Amino acid sequence: MADILELTAVAMEKRGYTVTRHDTRVAHRDSGFIIEPVFFDSTTSTSSLRANTGTSISHPDLIPHGVFEYQRSFGASLDDAISQGIDQAACSRRTTTTAGHTPIAASTDKTGTSASGHS
């Protein structure tokens, strides 16, 4: 199994996010959000492997104590299953927080285009 921190960073980078890797977390440079992934366990079936992971997402000003989300995801390998869960949790959000700030996936890239493709 690859390092879950590296799998998290790679999943975010595949979507075009600029990240900084730290010892136990990944920082999204443009928004200031911090992502801390954790691997719990995995199970196999005849056709796939399931990974149970969790992700804590925090921001120094918006959610300093963080929000935790538990993921169950499937894949052909453990790395694939973990990557699927991280991608769904940290990279697929398309909503705005109640404070009016945009979360990681809805943030704007350097070209002025949002992750959802809108300017």
CYANA upper distance limits for C-alpha pairs under 8 A (distance plus 0.5 A):
  1 MET  CA     78 LEU  CA      6.96
  1 MET  CA     79 ASP  CA      6.40
  2 ALA  CA      6 GLU  CA      7.71
  2 ALA  CA      7 LEU  CA      7.44
  2 ALA  CA     79 ASP  CA      6.86
  3 ASP  CA      7 LEU  CA      6.83
  4 ILE  CA      8 THR  CA      6.60
  4 ILE  CA     37 PRO  CA      7.21
  4 ILE  CA     38 VAL  CA      7.53
  4 ILE  CA     39 PHE  CA      7.48
  4 ILE  CA     82 ILE  CA      7.97
  5 LEU  CA      9 ALA  CA      6.80
  5 LEU  CA     21 ARG  CA      8.23
  5 LEU  CA     24 THR  CA      7.41
  5 LEU  CA     25 ARG  CA      7.11
  5 LEU  CA     26 VAL  CA      7.52
  5 LEU  CA     36 GLU  CA      8.26
  5 LEU  CA     37 PRO  CA      6.98
  6 GLU  CA     10 VAL  CA      6.57
  6 GLU  CA     21 ARG  CA      8.45
  7 LEU  CA     11 ALA  CA      6.60
  7 LEU  CA     79 ASP  CA      8.02
  7 LEU  CA     82 ILE  CA      7.99
  7 LEU  CA     83 SER  CA      6.40
  7 LEU  CA     86 ILE  CA      8.28
  8 THR  CA     12 MET  CA      6.83
  8 THR  CA     26 VAL  CA      7.97
  8 THR  CA     37 PRO  CA      7.71
  8 THR  CA     83 SER  CA      7.39
  8 THR  CA     86 ILE  CA      6.44
  8 THR  CA     87 ASP  CA      8.06
  9 ALA  CA     13 GLU  CA      6.60
  9 ALA  CA     19 VAL  CA      7.11
  9 ALA  CA     20 THR  CA      8.48
  9 ALA  CA     21 ARG  CA      7.60
  9 ALA  CA     26 VAL  CA      6.96
 10 VAL  CA     14 LYS  CA      6.55
 11 ALA  CA     15 ARG  CA      7.31
 11 ALA  CA     83 SER  CA      6.97
 11 ALA  CA     86 ILE  CA      7.43
 11 ALA  CA     87 ASP  CA      6.14
 11 ALA  CA     91 CYS  CA      8.05
 12 MET  CA     16 GLY  CA      7.17
 12 MET  CA     17 TYR  CA      5.96
 12 MET  CA     18 THR  CA      8.17
 12 MET  CA     19 VAL  CA      7.96
 12 MET  CA     87 ASP  CA      7.58
 12 MET  CA     90 ALA  CA      7.99
 12 MET  CA     91 CYS  CA      6.67
 13 GLU  CA     17 TYR  CA      5.42
 13 GLU  CA     18 THR  CA      6.78
 13 GLU  CA     19 VAL  CA      7.61
 15 ARG  CA     91 CYS  CA      7.81
 16 GLY  CA    109 ASP  CA      8.43
 17 TYR  CA     28 HIS  CA      7.46
 17 TYR  CA    109 ASP  CA      8.05
 18 THR  CA     28 HIS  CA      6.57
 18 THR  CA     29 ARG  CA      6.37
 18 THR  CA     30 ASP  CA      7.59
 19 VAL  CA     26 VAL  CA      6.89
 19 VAL  CA     27 ALA  CA      5.89
 19 VAL  CA     28 HIS  CA      5.13
 19 VAL  CA     29 ARG  CA      6.03
 20 THR  CA     26 VAL  CA      6.20
 20 THR  CA     27 ALA  CA      5.60
 20 THR  CA     28 HIS  CA      7.14
 20 THR  CA     29 ARG  CA      7.21
 21 ARG  CA     25 ARG  CA      6.96
 21 ARG  CA     26 VAL  CA      5.26
 21 ARG  CA     27 ALA  CA      7.04
 22 HIS  CA     26 VAL  CA      6.35
 22 HIS  CA     27 ALA  CA      8.07
 24 THR  CA     36 GLU  CA      6.83
 24 THR  CA     37 PRO  CA      8.32
 25 ARG  CA     34 ILE  CA      7.11
 25 ARG  CA     35 ILE  CA      6.01
 25 ARG  CA     36 GLU  CA      4.94
 25 ARG  CA     37 PRO  CA      7.43
 26 VAL  CA     34 ILE  CA      6.34
 26 VAL  CA     35 ILE  CA      5.64
 26 VAL  CA     36 GLU  CA      6.97
 27 ALA  CA     32 GLY  CA      7.03
 27 ALA  CA     33 PHE  CA      6.43
 27 ALA  CA     34 ILE  CA      5.03
 27 ALA  CA     35 ILE  CA      6.71
 28 HIS  CA     32 GLY  CA      6.09
 28 HIS  CA     33 PHE  CA      5.90
 28 HIS  CA     34 ILE  CA      6.84
 28 HIS  CA     35 ILE  CA      8.33
 28 HIS  CA    104 ILE  CA      7.69
 29 ARG  CA     33 PHE  CA      8.09
 30 ASP  CA    107 SER  CA      8.19
 30 ASP  CA    109 ASP  CA      8.23
 31 SER  CA    103 PRO  CA      7.99
 31 SER  CA    104 ILE  CA      6.93
 31 SER  CA    107 SER  CA      7.37
 32 GLY  CA     59 HIS  CA      6.61
 32 GLY  CA     60 PRO  CA      8.04
 33 PHE  CA     57 ILE  CA      7.24
 33 PHE  CA     58 SER  CA      6.18
 33 PHE  CA     59 HIS  CA      5.20
 33 PHE  CA     60 PRO  CA      8.26
 33 PHE  CA    103 PRO  CA      8.22
 33 PHE  CA    104 ILE  CA      7.29
 34 ILE  CA     56 SER  CA      8.49
 34 ILE  CA     57 ILE  CA      6.08
 34 ILE  CA     58 SER  CA      5.66
 34 ILE  CA     59 HIS  CA      6.55
 35 ILE  CA     55 THR  CA      7.14
 35 ILE  CA     56 SER  CA      6.30
 35 ILE  CA     57 ILE  CA      5.17
 35 ILE  CA     58 SER  CA      7.20
 35 ILE  CA     90 ALA  CA      8.03
 36 GLU  CA     55 THR  CA      6.09
 36 GLU  CA     56 SER  CA      5.54
 36 GLU  CA     57 ILE  CA      6.92
 37 PRO  CA     53 THR  CA      7.75
 37 PRO  CA     54 GLY  CA      6.29
 37 PRO  CA     55 THR  CA      4.91
 37 PRO  CA     56 SER  CA      6.89
 37 PRO  CA     86 ILE  CA      8.36
 38 VAL  CA     53 THR  CA      6.12
 38 VAL  CA     54 GLY  CA      5.66
 38 VAL  CA     55 THR  CA      6.75
 39 PHE  CA     51 ALA  CA      8.31
 39 PHE  CA     52 ASN  CA      6.95
 39 PHE  CA     53 THR  CA      5.01
 39 PHE  CA     54 GLY  CA      7.03
 40 PHE  CA     51 ALA  CA      8.24
 40 PHE  CA     52 ASN  CA      5.94
 40 PHE  CA     53 THR  CA      5.89
 40 PHE  CA     54 GLY  CA      8.01
 41 ASP  CA     51 ALA  CA      6.60
 41 ASP  CA     52 ASN  CA      5.87
 41 ASP  CA     53 THR  CA      7.81
 42 SER  CA     49 LEU  CA      7.52
 42 SER  CA     50 ARG  CA      5.89
 42 SER  CA     51 ALA  CA      4.89
 42 SER  CA     52 ASN  CA      6.39
 42 SER  CA     78 LEU  CA      8.07
 43 THR  CA     49 LEU  CA      6.36
 43 THR  CA     50 ARG  CA      5.74
 43 THR  CA     51 ALA  CA      7.24
 44 THR  CA     48 SER  CA      6.61
 44 THR  CA     49 LEU  CA      4.85
 44 THR  CA     50 ARG  CA      6.61
 45 SER  CA     49 LEU  CA      6.60
 47 SER  CA     76 ALA  CA      8.32
 48 SER  CA     74 PHE  CA      6.89
 48 SER  CA     75 GLY  CA      6.18
 48 SER  CA     76 ALA  CA      5.80
 48 SER  CA     77 SER  CA      7.94
 49 LEU  CA     74 PHE  CA      6.01
 49 LEU  CA     75 GLY  CA      5.96
 49 LEU  CA     76 ALA  CA      6.59
 49 LEU  CA     77 SER  CA      6.67
 49 LEU  CA     78 LEU  CA      6.93
 49 LEU  CA     81 ALA  CA      7.20
 50 ARG  CA     72 ARG  CA      7.17
 50 ARG  CA     73 SER  CA      6.03
 50 ARG  CA     74 PHE  CA      4.94
 50 ARG  CA     75 GLY  CA      7.13
 50 ARG  CA     78 LEU  CA      7.95
 50 ARG  CA     81 ALA  CA      6.67
 51 ALA  CA     71 GLN  CA      8.45
 51 ALA  CA     72 ARG  CA      6.26
 51 ALA  CA     73 SER  CA      5.94
 51 ALA  CA     74 PHE  CA      6.83
 51 ALA  CA     78 LEU  CA      7.14
 51 ALA  CA     81 ALA  CA      6.09
 51 ALA  CA     82 ILE  CA      6.27
 51 ALA  CA     85 GLY  CA      8.29
 52 ASN  CA     70 TYR  CA      7.96
 52 ASN  CA     71 GLN  CA      6.29
 52 ASN  CA     72 ARG  CA      5.25
 52 ASN  CA     73 SER  CA      7.26
 52 ASN  CA     82 ILE  CA      8.22
 53 THR  CA     70 TYR  CA      6.52
 53 THR  CA     71 GLN  CA      5.67
 53 THR  CA     72 ARG  CA      7.02
 53 THR  CA     82 ILE  CA      7.59
 53 THR  CA     85 GLY  CA      7.70
 54 GLY  CA     68 PHE  CA      7.44
 54 GLY  CA     69 GLU  CA      6.07
 54 GLY  CA     70 TYR  CA      4.82
 54 GLY  CA     71 GLN  CA      6.14
 55 THR  CA     68 PHE  CA      6.16
 55 THR  CA     69 GLU  CA      5.80
 55 THR  CA     70 TYR  CA      7.00
 55 THR  CA     71 GLN  CA      8.30
 55 THR  CA     86 ILE  CA      8.15
 55 THR  CA     89 ALA  CA      7.73
 55 THR  CA     90 ALA  CA      8.19
 56 SER  CA     66 GLY  CA      6.51
 56 SER  CA     67 VAL  CA      5.96
 56 SER  CA     68 PHE  CA      4.79
 56 SER  CA     69 GLU  CA      6.87
 57 ILE  CA     66 GLY  CA      5.73
 57 ILE  CA     67 VAL  CA      5.87
 57 ILE  CA     68 PHE  CA      6.97
 58 SER  CA     62 LEU  CA      8.13
 58 SER  CA     63 ILE  CA      5.75
 58 SER  CA     64 PRO  CA      6.14
 58 SER  CA     65 HIS  CA      6.88
 58 SER  CA     66 GLY  CA      4.45
 58 SER  CA     67 VAL  CA      6.83
 59 HIS  CA     63 ILE  CA      5.47
 59 HIS  CA     64 PRO  CA      5.75
 59 HIS  CA     66 GLY  CA      7.46
 60 PRO  CA     64 PRO  CA      5.14
 62 LEU  CA     99 ALA  CA      8.33
 63 ILE  CA     67 VAL  CA      7.80
 69 GLU  CA     89 ALA  CA      7.93
 71 GLN  CA     85 GLY  CA      6.30
 71 GLN  CA     86 ILE  CA      8.40
 71 GLN  CA     89 ALA  CA      7.74
 72 ARG  CA     85 GLY  CA      6.99
 73 SER  CA     81 ALA  CA      5.93
 73 SER  CA     82 ILE  CA      7.23
 73 SER  CA     84 GLN  CA      6.63
 73 SER  CA     85 GLY  CA      5.51
 74 PHE  CA     80 ASP  CA      8.08
 74 PHE  CA     81 ALA  CA      5.05
 74 PHE  CA     82 ILE  CA      8.23
 74 PHE  CA     84 GLN  CA      7.55
 74 PHE  CA     85 GLY  CA      8.29
 75 GLY  CA     79 ASP  CA      8.36
 75 GLY  CA     80 ASP  CA      5.50
 75 GLY  CA     81 ALA  CA      4.50
 75 GLY  CA     82 ILE  CA      8.29
 75 GLY  CA     84 GLN  CA      7.73
 76 ALA  CA     80 ASP  CA      6.66
 76 ALA  CA     81 ALA  CA      7.39
 77 SER  CA     81 ALA  CA      6.64
 78 LEU  CA     82 ILE  CA      6.61
 79 ASP  CA     83 SER  CA      6.47
 80 ASP  CA     84 GLN  CA      6.62
 81 ALA  CA     85 GLY  CA      6.91
 82 ILE  CA     86 ILE  CA      6.71
 83 SER  CA     87 ASP  CA      6.46
 84 GLN  CA     88 GLN  CA      6.70
 85 GLY  CA     89 ALA  CA      6.60
 86 ILE  CA     90 ALA  CA      6.19
 86 ILE  CA     91 CYS  CA      7.80
 87 ASP  CA     91 CYS  CA      5.50
 87 ASP  CA     92 SER  CA      6.93
 88 GLN  CA     92 SER  CA      5.63
 88 GLN  CA     93 ARG  CA      8.27
 89 ALA  CA     93 ARG  CA      7.86
 90 ALA  CA    104 ILE  CA      8.00
 90 ALA  CA    105 ALA  CA      7.96
 91 CYS  CA    104 ILE  CA      7.58
 91 CYS  CA    105 ALA  CA      5.83
 92 SER  CA    105 ALA  CA      6.55
 93 ARG  CA    103 PRO  CA      7.92
 93 ARG  CA    104 ILE  CA      7.99
 93 ARG  CA    105 ALA  CA      5.74
 93 ARG  CA    106 ALA  CA      7.30
 94 ARG  CA    103 PRO  CA      8.37
 94 ARG  CA    105 ALA  CA      6.51
 94 ARG  CA    106 ALA  CA      5.82
 94 ARG  CA    116 SER  CA      7.44
 95 THR  CA    102 THR  CA      7.62
 95 THR  CA    103 PRO  CA      7.60
 95 THR  CA    106 ALA  CA      7.07
 96 THR  CA    100 GLY  CA      6.62
 96 THR  CA    101 HIS  CA      6.55
 96 THR  CA    102 THR  CA      5.29
 96 THR  CA    103 PRO  CA      6.79
 96 THR  CA    106 ALA  CA      7.74
 97 THR  CA    101 HIS  CA      5.96
 97 THR  CA    102 THR  CA      6.51
 97 THR  CA    103 PRO  CA      7.24
102 THR  CA    106 ALA  CA      6.01
102 THR  CA    107 SER  CA      6.07
103 PRO  CA    107 SER  CA      6.57
105 ALA  CA    115 ALA  CA      6.24
105 ALA  CA    116 SER  CA      8.23
106 ALA  CA    114 SER  CA      6.48
106 ALA  CA    115 ALA  CA      5.82
106 ALA  CA    116 SER  CA      7.04
107 SER  CA    114 SER  CA      6.22
107 SER  CA    115 ALA  CA      6.77
108 THR  CA    112 GLY  CA      6.17
108 THR  CA    113 THR  CA      5.97
108 THR  CA    114 SER  CA      4.62
108 THR  CA    115 ALA  CA      6.74
109 ASP  CA    113 THR  CA      6.24
109 ASP  CA    114 SER  CA      6.59
109 ASP  CA    115 ALA  CA      7.60
112 GLY  CA    119 SER  CA      6.52
113 THR  CA    117 GLY  CA      6.33
113 THR  CA    118 HIS  CA      6.11
113 THR  CA    119 SER  CA      5.08
114 SER  CA    118 HIS  CA      5.73
114 SER  CA    119 SER  CA      6.37
